[in-house]
Amino acid sequence: MFTGIVEELGSVVAFERPGGDAGSGTAPDAVLTVVGPLATSDARPGDSIAVDGVCLTVTSVADGAFVAEVMPETLRRTSLGGLVPGARVNLERALPANGRLGGHVVQGHVDGVATLVRRTPGPRWDDLELAAPPALTRYVAEKGSVALSGVSLTVTWVSDDAFGVSLIPTTLAATTLGGLAAGDVVNVEVDVLAKYVERLMTAGTNTANALDTAIAASDLETGVAR
């Protein structure tokens, strides 16, 4: 688990496609190497590091850099497929059990991407308008939390196909969001609590409907009137 507080800006060293059948499960679709002195300071193979909000498993660490495998599903849902050597990425190590939850609960399981539509500079901050499909915005709430490329942010407004956030000077300087331009895409992870609430409500409705159907069928067979 993460908290959406970026610890450092890493730099992509390599993004390699090893080949093989991506759908067979015999090989990863890509292998990513990232330099991040802080992120790798205590990292070991098997640890989790969020790269632009995507939880990746470290396979090796050496000389201040780590290597992680990127699977087809990750490339399909996120912006990682567009990374090139030299690209900057937001890095965050997994939250320790005794750590501070400075942002909000972030799993590193990206739900999709949003596109920057408009950037409006303020006196010391920037307001961003991002376009996103209704399948994502349905889980976004005004004054709620959303993770954009691994950065925990507060939603300022939301519509059916867009939402807004504001970036303080620290976020502008310490994350990749400071360099976004119109047309750029960001990884979006909506609040996991919203997804669980929807799932529980849907499951509850389906269970109730199934129970009603079963009772009606039983009544029909036995001739019981209710």
C-alpha positions as CSV (number, residue, x, y, z in Angstrom):
1,M,0.0,0.0,0.0
2,F,1.1,3.6,-0.7
3,T,-0.1,7.0,0.4
4,G,0.3,9.2,-2.7
5,I,3.2,11.2,-1.3
6,V,6.0,11.1,-3.9
7,E,9.4,10.5,-2.3
8,E,11.6,11.4,-5.3
9,L,11.7,11.9,-9.1
10,G,13.3,8.9,-10.7
11,S,14.8,8.6,-14.2
12,V,14.2,5.8,-16.7
13,V,17.4,4.1,-17.7
14,A,15.9,1.5,-20.0
15,F,12.5,0.2,-21.1
16,E,13.0,-3.1,-22.9
17,R,10.7,-5.5,-24.7
18,P,12.2,-9.0,-24.2
19,G,9.9,-10.6,-26.8
20,G,8.0,-13.8,-26.4
21,D,4.3,-14.4,-26.3
22,A,2.9,-11.6,-24.2
23,G,-0.3,-13.5,-23.6
24,S,1.3,-16.8,-22.7
25,G,2.5,-15.8,-19.3
26,T,6.0,-17.0,-20.1
27,A,7.6,-13.6,-20.3
28,P,6.8,-10.0,-19.2
29,D,5.8,-7.6,-21.8
30,A,8.5,-5.1,-20.8
31,V,11.4,-4.7,-18.4
32,L,11.8,-1.3,-16.8
33,T,15.0,0.0,-15.2
34,V,14.8,3.2,-13.1
35,V,17.4,5.2,-11.2
36,G,16.1,6.3,-7.8
37,P,18.7,6.6,-5.0
38,L,16.2,7.1,-2.2
39,A,13.7,4.5,-3.5
40,T,16.5,1.9,-3.7
41,S,18.3,2.9,-0.5
42,D,16.6,0.0,1.4
43,A,15.0,-1.9,-1.5
44,R,15.4,-5.6,-2.0
45,P,14.0,-8.0,-4.7
46,G,10.4,-8.6,-4.0
47,D,9.7,-5.1,-2.6
48,S,7.1,-2.9,-4.1
49,I,7.8,0.6,-5.5
50,A,5.1,2.8,-7.2
51,V,6.3,4.2,-10.5
52,D,4.0,7.0,-11.7
53,G,1.3,5.4,-9.4
54,V,1.8,1.8,-10.7
55,C,2.8,-0.7,-8.1
56,L,5.7,-2.7,-9.5
57,T,7.7,-5.5,-7.9
58,V,11.5,-5.0,-7.7
59,T,13.4,-7.9,-9.4
60,S,16.9,-6.6,-8.8
61,V,18.7,-3.6,-7.3
62,A,22.2,-2.2,-8.2
63,D,24.0,1.1,-8.2
64,G,21.0,3.2,-7.2
65,A,18.7,1.7,-9.8
66,F,16.0,-1.0,-9.7
67,V,14.6,-3.3,-12.3
68,A,10.9,-4.3,-12.5
69,E,8.8,-6.3,-14.9
70,V,5.8,-4.8,-16.5
71,M,3.0,-7.1,-17.6
72,P,0.6,-6.6,-20.6
73,E,-2.4,-5.6,-18.4
74,T,-0.3,-2.8,-16.8
75,L,0.7,-1.5,-20.2
76,R,-2.9,-1.6,-21.4
77,R,-4.3,0.4,-18.5
78,T,-1.5,2.8,-17.7
79,S,0.8,5.3,-19.3
80,L,4.0,3.3,-18.7
81,G,4.1,2.0,-22.3
82,G,5.1,5.5,-23.4
83,L,8.2,5.7,-21.2
84,V,11.5,6.3,-22.9
85,P,15.1,6.5,-21.5
86,G,15.5,9.8,-19.7
87,A,11.9,10.2,-18.8
88,R,11.1,11.3,-15.2
89,V,8.8,9.3,-13.1
90,N,7.3,9.7,-9.6
91,L,8.6,7.1,-7.1
92,E,7.2,6.1,-3.8
93,R,8.2,3.1,-1.6
94,A,5.5,1.0,0.0
95,L,4.1,2.5,3.2
96,P,5.6,0.8,6.4
97,A,3.1,-0.4,9.0
98,N,4.3,2.4,11.4
99,G,4.4,5.1,8.6
100,R,2.2,8.2,8.3
101,L,-0.7,8.1,5.9
102,G,0.1,11.6,4.6
103,G,-2.2,11.4,1.5
104,H,-4.8,8.7,1.2
105,V,-5.0,4.9,0.8
106,V,-3.4,4.2,-2.6
107,Q,-3.0,0.6,-3.8
108,G,-0.9,1.3,-6.9
109,H,-3.6,-0.5,-9.0
110,V,-4.3,2.1,-11.7
111,D,-7.9,2.1,-13.0
112,G,-7.2,4.0,-16.3
113,V,-5.8,7.3,-17.6
114,A,-7.0,10.9,-17.9
115,T,-6.0,13.5,-20.4
116,L,-5.0,17.1,-19.4
117,V,-7.4,19.5,-21.1
118,R,-6.5,22.8,-19.6
119,R,-3.9,24.2,-17.2
120,T,-4.7,27.5,-15.5
121,P,-1.8,29.1,-13.5
122,G,-2.7,30.8,-10.2
123,P,-0.6,33.1,-8.0
124,R,1.3,30.2,-6.5
125,W,-0.6,27.1,-7.7
126,D,-2.0,25.6,-10.9
127,D,-5.6,24.4,-11.6
128,L,-5.9,21.4,-13.9
129,E,-8.9,20.2,-15.8
130,L,-8.7,16.5,-16.9
131,A,-10.9,14.6,-19.2
132,A,-11.8,11.0,-18.1
133,P,-14.4,8.5,-19.1
134,P,-17.6,8.1,-17.0
135,A,-16.4,4.7,-15.9
136,L,-13.7,6.5,-13.9
137,T,-15.5,9.8,-12.9
138,R,-18.4,7.8,-11.4
139,Y,-16.0,7.1,-8.5
140,V,-14.7,10.7,-8.2
141,A,-16.3,13.0,-5.7
142,E,-15.8,16.7,-5.1
143,K,-13.4,17.2,-2.1
144,G,-12.6,13.5,-2.3
145,S,-9.2,12.0,-3.1
146,V,-7.8,10.8,-6.3
147,A,-4.3,9.6,-7.2
148,L,-2.8,11.1,-10.5
149,S,0.4,9.4,-11.5
150,G,0.9,8.4,-7.9
151,V,0.2,11.8,-6.4
152,S,-2.5,12.1,-3.8
153,L,-4.8,15.1,-4.7
154,T,-8.1,16.6,-3.6
155,V,-10.8,16.9,-6.3
156,T,-12.0,20.4,-6.7
157,W,-14.9,19.7,-9.0
158,V,-16.3,16.8,-11.1
159,S,-18.7,16.3,-14.0
160,D,-19.7,13.2,-16.0
161,D,-16.5,13.2,-18.2
162,A,-14.0,15.5,-16.4
163,F,-12.7,16.6,-13.0
164,G,-10.4,19.2,-11.6
165,V,-7.5,19.4,-9.1
166,S,-5.2,22.1,-7.9
167,L,-1.4,21.7,-7.5
168,I,0.5,23.5,-4.7
169,P,4.1,24.7,-5.2
170,T,5.5,21.6,-3.6
171,T,3.6,19.3,-6.0
172,L,4.6,21.4,-9.0
173,A,8.3,21.2,-8.0
174,A,8.6,17.7,-6.6
175,T,6.5,15.6,-9.1
176,T,6.1,15.1,-12.8
177,L,2.7,16.9,-12.6
178,G,4.6,20.2,-12.7
179,G,5.6,19.6,-16.3
180,L,2.3,18.5,-17.7
181,A,1.0,20.1,-20.9
182,A,-2.4,19.9,-22.6
183,G,-2.8,16.5,-24.2
184,D,-0.6,14.7,-21.8
185,V,-2.0,11.6,-20.0
186,V,-1.8,10.7,-16.3
187,N,-2.5,7.5,-14.5
188,V,-5.7,7.6,-12.4
189,E,-6.4,5.5,-9.4
190,V,-9.8,6.3,-7.9
191,D,-10.6,5.9,-4.2
192,V,-10.7,2.2,-3.5
193,L,-13.4,2.7,-0.9
194,A,-15.8,3.9,-3.6
195,K,-15.2,0.8,-5.6
196,Y,-15.9,-1.5,-2.6
197,V,-19.0,0.4,-1.7
198,E,-20.4,-0.1,-5.2
199,R,-19.4,-3.7,-5.2
200,L,-21.1,-4.4,-1.9
201,M,-24.3,-2.6,-3.0
202,T,-24.4,-4.4,-6.3
203,A,-23.7,-7.8,-4.7
204,G,-26.4,-7.1,-2.1
205,T,-29.0,-6.2,-4.7
206,N,-28.2,-9.3,-6.8
207,T,-28.4,-11.5,-3.7
208,A,-31.8,-10.0,-2.7
209,N,-33.1,-10.4,-6.2
210,A,-31.9,-14.0,-6.3
211,L,-33.6,-14.7,-3.0
212,D,-36.9,-13.1,-4.1
213,T,-36.8,-15.2,-7.3
214,A,-36.1,-18.4,-5.3
215,I,-39.0,-17.7,-2.8
216,A,-41.4,-16.9,-5.7
217,A,-40.5,-20.2,-7.4
218,S,-40.9,-22.1,-4.2
219,D,-44.3,-20.5,-3.6
220,L,-45.4,-21.4,-7.1
221,E,-44.5,-25.0,-6.6
222,T,-46.2,-25.3,-3.2
223,G,-49.2,-23.1,-4.0
224,V,-48.4,-20.7,-1.1
225,A,-49.7,-17.2,-1.5
226,R,-47.9,-14.3,0.2
